[in-house]
């Protein structure tokens, strides 16, 4: 019997001994000088070669440390066909290194279009063109536009992360509106929980998870209680200002249930004053490694993730 995404994720987190997700957001103007070299960045072909090389170097560093990466499609799509070719190569490289790949595309549309997105992105091992293990989706169009993603994910042992309470300051404009006595995000959370519970595996977690920002720790605690069977993908750690203490409430007592994403704080760590010497000596990859290890230690110290140990079993 195939293992569902909720259980696959639990296995990967236990195996790594931590819940860190490294976000691959390859902003061309932030890449190290050693990667950029003399490339003409106005040329999409050369820009995408820099992006590809950078991401592959990051993967080589973090693959032995974390369970998953989150790839932001926008930084590839903006370059057109060359960017999409680079995206394919980065996804393949991540899969070959044993990482789960979360595609951050924030897709969502009416039925047939939603199904097309899902069929294109969801399913590793040759089950889809892009080979993603999970995809972020938005709920604004309603449940009938979310169900195609869930159906494809269930058929292909993949996962879906629904935007529930996002980390950006403007999220309050719509997500916090009171509807039938509750904020709108609570209604979305109720839908997520219903699908997570219906698809839960031996780990207790289903294939449908939620995106909840670390920048709203009170709501994170509230939503952990409201969605006991859902994995929570938590952006906002690091560059957006949230700390390990801010994300602690997103975990279950055993250290599972939460994935904490860090993009700029890890992949561009060499820009931090803490690691600036690494860039000076052409060792920006060492800054990536140290930032990743530092985050792992912070989460182990200040959250229930401290109960996880690399290679542990249930």
C-alpha positions in Angstrom: 0.0 0.0 0.0 1.3 3.4 -0.9 2.2 5.9 1.8 0.2 9.1 1.8 1.9 12.5 1.8 1.1 13.2 5.4 3.0 10.1 6.4 5.8 10.7 3.9 6.4 14.1 5.3 6.5 12.7 8.9 9.0 10.1 7.8 11.2 12.8 6.1 11.1 15.1 9.2 12.0 12.3 11.5 14.8 11.1 9.2 16.3 14.6 9.1 15.6 15.2 12.8 14.3 18.7 12.1 11.4 20.5 10.3 13.4 23.0 8.3 12.4 23.8 4.7 14.9 25.7 2.7 13.2 28.1 0.3 14.8 28.5 -3.1 14.0 32.0 -4.1 16.8 32.8 -6.5 16.6 36.6 -6.9 19.1 37.4 -9.6 20.3 40.6 -7.9 21.2 38.8 -4.7 23.3 36.0 -6.1 27.0 35.7 -5.0 29.7 37.3 -7.2 31.2 33.9 -7.6 28.0 32.7 -9.3 27.4 35.8 -11.4 30.9 36.1 -12.8 30.9 38.0 -16.0 27.5 36.9 -17.2 25.3 39.3 -19.0 22.2 39.2 -16.8 20.0 40.9 -19.4 20.3 37.7 -21.4 17.7 35.2 -20.1 20.0 32.3 -21.1 22.9 33.6 -19.0 20.7 34.7 -16.1 19.1 31.3 -15.9 22.4 29.5 -16.0 23.4 31.6 -12.9 20.1 30.7 -11.2 20.5 27.0 -12.0 24.1 26.9 -10.8 23.2 28.8 -7.6 20.3 26.5 -6.7 22.3 23.3 -7.4 25.1 24.6 -5.1 22.5 25.3 -2.3 21.0 21.8 -2.8 24.5 20.2 -2.5 24.9 21.9 0.9 21.4 21.4 2.5 20.3 18.0 1.2 22.0 16.1 4.0 20.6 18.5 6.6 16.9 19.1 6.0 13.8 17.1 4.8 12.5 19.4 2.1 12.9 22.4 -0.1 10.3 24.9 -1.2 10.8 26.2 -4.8 9.2 29.6 -5.6 8.1 29.4 -9.2 8.0 33.1 -9.8 11.8 33.5 -9.8 12.0 31.0 -12.7 8.9 31.9 -14.6 10.0 35.5 -15.0 12.7 34.3 -17.4 10.4 32.5 -19.7 11.4 29.2 -21.4 15.0 29.3 -20.1 13.7 29.8 -16.6 11.3 26.9 -16.9 14.1 24.7 -18.1 16.2 25.7 -15.0 13.2 25.0 -12.8 13.0 21.5 -14.2 16.7 20.9 -13.6 16.5 22.2 -10.0 13.5 20.0 -9.2 15.2 17.0 -10.6 18.4 17.7 -8.7 16.4 18.1 -5.4 14.6 14.8 -6.0 17.8 13.0 -6.8 19.2 14.2 -3.5 16.3 12.6 -1.6 14.5 15.9 -0.7 10.8 16.4 -0.8 9.9 19.2 -3.2 7.2 21.7 -2.3 6.2 23.8 -5.3 5.2 27.3 -4.2 3.0 28.3 -7.1 -0.1 29.5 -5.2 -2.3 28.1 -7.9 -6.1 28.2 -8.0 -8.9 28.2 -10.6 -12.1 26.7 -11.6 -12.5 22.9 -11.9 -10.8 21.8 -15.2 -8.1 24.4 -14.9 -7.4 23.5 -11.3 -7.2 19.9 -12.4 -4.7 20.8 -15.1 -2.5 22.6 -12.7 -2.6 19.7 -10.3 -1.9 17.1 -12.9 1.1 19.2 -14.1 2.7 19.8 -10.8 1.7 17.0 -8.4 3.3 13.5 -8.3 6.8 12.4 -8.1 8.4 9.4 -9.7 7.1 10.1 -13.2 3.5 10.7 -12.2 3.6 14.3 -13.3 5.7 16.5 -15.6 7.1 18.7 -12.8 7.3 16.0 -10.2 6.3 18.0 -7.1 5.6 16.4 -3.8 3.2 19.2 -2.8 1.8 22.4 -4.2 0.6 25.6 -2.5 -2.9 26.7 -3.6 -5.2 29.6 -2.7 -8.9 29.1 -1.5 -10.5 32.3 -2.7 -12.5 30.7 -5.5 -14.1 28.1 -3.1 -14.1 24.5 -2.3 -15.1 23.2 -5.7 -11.8 24.7 -7.0 -9.8 23.1 -4.3 -11.2 19.6 -4.6 -9.4 18.9 -8.0 -6.0 19.5 -6.3 -7.0 17.2 -3.4 -8.2 14.5 -5.8 -5.0 14.5 -7.8 -2.8 14.7 -4.7 -4.6 11.7 -3.2 -4.3 9.6 -6.4 -0.5 10.4 -6.6 0.6 10.3 -3.0 1.2 14.1 -3.1 0.1 17.0 -0.9 -1.6 20.4 -1.0 -0.9 23.4 1.2 -3.8 25.8 1.3 -3.2 29.5 2.1 -5.0 30.0 5.5 -3.3 32.9 7.3 -0.3 34.3 5.3 2.7 36.2 6.7 2.4 39.4 4.8 1.1 42.6 6.6 -1.8 43.0 4.1 -3.2 39.6 4.9 -5.5 41.2 7.4 -7.5 43.0 4.7 -9.4 39.9 3.7 -8.3 37.0 5.8 -9.3 38.6 9.1 -12.8 39.8 8.0 -15.5 38.5 10.4 -17.9 36.1 8.6 -20.6 34.3 10.6 -18.9 35.2 13.8 -15.4 34.0 12.8 -12.5 35.4 10.8 -12.5 34.3 7.3 -9.2 32.4 7.8 -11.0 30.2 10.4 -13.5 29.1 7.8 -10.7 28.1 5.4 -9.0 26.3 8.3 -12.2 24.3 9.0 -12.2 23.2 5.3 -8.5 22.2 5.5 -9.1 20.2 8.7 -12.0 18.3 7.3 -9.9 17.2 4.3 -6.8 16.5 6.4 -8.8 14.3 8.8 -10.4 12.5 5.9 -7.0 11.6 4.4 -5.0 11.1 7.6 -2.5 8.3 7.8 -0.6 6.4 10.5 1.1 9.6 11.5 -2.2 11.3 12.2 -1.7 13.8 9.4 -3.5 14.1 6.1 -2.5 15.1 2.6 -4.0 18.6 2.9 -2.0 21.2 5.0 -2.1 24.9 5.6 0.1 27.9 5.1 0.2 30.0 8.3 2.7 32.8 8.7 5.1 32.9 11.7 4.5 36.7 11.8 1.1 36.0 13.5 2.1 33.8 16.4 -1.3 34.1 18.2 -3.2 33.0 15.1 -0.6 30.2 14.6 -1.4 28.8 18.0 -5.1 29.2 17.4 -4.9 27.4 14.0 -2.7 24.6 15.4 -5.6 23.7 17.7 -8.2 24.1 14.9 -6.3 21.8 12.5 -4.9 18.9 14.5 -4.6 16.6 11.5 -3.0 19.2 9.1 0.7 19.9 8.5 1.3 23.6 8.8 3.9 25.2 6.5 5.2 28.3 8.3 6.8 31.1 6.3 8.0 34.3 7.9 11.0 33.0 9.8 14.2 34.9 9.5 14.2 37.7 7.0 10.6 38.6 7.7 11.4 38.9 11.4 9.9 35.9 13.1 11.9 33.8 15.5 11.9 30.2 16.7 9.8 31.2 19.7 7.2 32.7 17.3 6.8 29.4 15.5 6.7 27.1 18.6 3.0 27.1 18.8 2.7 25.6 15.3 4.1 22.2 16.5 2.4 19.3 18.1 3.9 18.1 21.4 6.0 15.4 19.7 7.7 17.9 17.4 5.8 17.0 14.3 3.0 19.0 12.5 5.0 22.0 11.4 7.4 22.8 8.6 9.3 26.1 9.0 10.5 27.7 5.9 13.5 30.0 5.6 14.5 31.4 2.2 16.6 34.5 2.2 18.0 33.9 5.7 19.6 30.7 4.4 20.3 31.0 0.7 21.6 34.5 1.0 23.2 34.1 4.4 26.5 35.4 3.2 24.9 38.9 3.1 24.4 38.8 6.8 27.1 40.5 9.0 27.3 37.2 10.8 28.7 35.5 7.8 30.1 38.2 5.6 33.6 36.8 5.8 32.5 33.7 4.0 31.8 35.7 0.8 35.0 37.6 1.1 36.9 34.3 0.9 34.6 32.9 -1.8 32.9 30.5 0.5 29.3 31.6 0.4 28.2 27.9 0.5 29.7 27.7 4.0 27.4 30.6 5.1 24.4 28.6 3.7 25.5 25.6 5.8 26.1 27.5 9.0 22.8 29.4 8.7 20.9 26.1 8.2 22.6 24.5 11.1 21.9 27.5 13.2 18.2 27.4 12.4 18.0 23.7 13.2 19.6 24.4 16.6 17.3 27.3 17.3 14.2 25.3 16.6 15.5 22.4 18.7 16.1 24.8 21.6 12.9 26.8 21.5 10.3 24.5 20.0 9.0 20.9 20.3 11.3 20.1 17.4 13.9 19.4 20.1 12.1 16.1 20.6 13.1 15.0 17.0 16.4 13.3 16.4 17.9 12.5 13.0 17.1 9.0 11.9 14.4 8.5 14.6 11.4 6.3 14.0 7.8 6.8 15.2 
